[in-house]
């Protein structure tokens, strides 16, 4: 049973690490689109009647939440916390 527990621990850490990396990528891409001139040109090329930065702000929030949850999941997997 010790081998199964160890395998489960490291697989949980690996998948939480993947979530953390995905959250970091989403957050970084959203901040880049929000700040750069190229990103503003990409966003404002469509319909100009709505505010295009609402979607970018939502992506920043979602990326932050995923990144924090992935980090906390990695900490919980290493410490073998059941919460």
PLY file of the C-alpha trace (Angstrom):
ply
format ascii 1.0
element vertex 83
property float x
property float y
property float z
element edge 82
property int vertex1
property int vertex2
end_header
0.00 0.00 0.00
2.94 2.35 0.51
3.74 2.29 -3.21
0.17 3.15 -4.18
0.06 6.01 -1.69
3.35 7.39 -3.00
2.18 7.09 -6.62
-1.09 8.85 -5.76
0.79 11.60 -3.92
3.08 12.35 -6.86
0.31 12.10 -9.45
-1.79 14.58 -7.47
1.22 16.89 -7.23
1.83 16.57 -10.99
-1.75 17.39 -11.97
-1.94 20.30 -9.53
1.36 21.55 -10.94
-0.18 21.41 -14.44
-3.15 23.45 -13.19
-0.73 25.97 -11.68
1.19 26.26 -14.97
-2.04 26.68 -16.95
-3.24 29.39 -14.56
0.11 31.15 -14.88
-0.08 31.01 -18.68
-3.64 32.35 -18.74
-2.73 35.15 -16.34
0.42 36.06 -18.26
-1.33 36.06 -21.63
-4.22 38.17 -20.31
-1.86 40.71 -18.74
0.15 40.86 -21.98
-3.02 41.52 -24.01
-4.13 44.17 -21.52
-0.78 46.03 -21.49
0.74 45.71 -24.97
-0.13 47.78 -28.01
-0.37 44.67 -30.20
-2.91 43.14 -27.85
-5.03 46.28 -27.91
-5.04 46.21 -31.72
-6.11 42.57 -31.71
-8.94 43.20 -29.26
-10.28 46.42 -30.77
-10.33 45.14 -34.36
-13.85 43.70 -33.89
-17.11 45.31 -32.81
-16.34 48.57 -31.02
-19.75 49.02 -29.38
-18.82 46.92 -26.34
-15.84 47.23 -24.03
-13.38 44.52 -25.15
-11.34 44.71 -21.95
-14.11 43.03 -19.93
-13.08 39.65 -21.33
-9.42 40.36 -20.55
-10.30 41.33 -16.98
-12.27 38.10 -16.58
-9.29 36.12 -17.90
-7.02 37.84 -15.40
-9.38 36.89 -12.55
-9.79 33.30 -13.76
-6.03 32.88 -14.28
-5.34 34.19 -10.79
-7.87 31.85 -9.20
-6.57 28.80 -11.10
-2.99 29.69 -10.22
-3.74 30.04 -6.50
-5.80 26.82 -6.40
-3.08 24.91 -8.25
-0.45 26.16 -5.81
-2.56 25.24 -2.80
-3.25 21.83 -4.35
0.49 21.24 -4.75
1.04 22.17 -1.10
-1.78 19.86 -0.02
-0.46 16.98 -2.12
3.05 17.29 -0.69
1.79 17.48 2.91
-0.81 14.73 2.20
-3.60 16.92 3.53
-7.10 15.45 3.08
-8.81 18.87 3.01
0 1
1 2
2 3
3 4
4 5
5 6
6 7
7 8
8 9
9 10
10 11
11 12
12 13
13 14
14 15
15 16
16 17
17 18
18 19
19 20
20 21
21 22
22 23
23 24
24 25
25 26
26 27
27 28
28 29
29 30
30 31
31 32
32 33
33 34
34 35
35 36
36 37
37 38
38 39
39 40
40 41
41 42
42 43
43 44
44 45
45 46
46 47
47 48
48 49
49 50
50 51
51 52
52 53
53 54
54 55
55 56
56 57
57 58
58 59
59 60
60 61
61 62
62 63
63 64
64 65
65 66
66 67
67 68
68 69
69 70
70 71
71 72
72 73
73 74
74 75
75 76
76 77
77 78
78 79
79 80
80 81
81 82
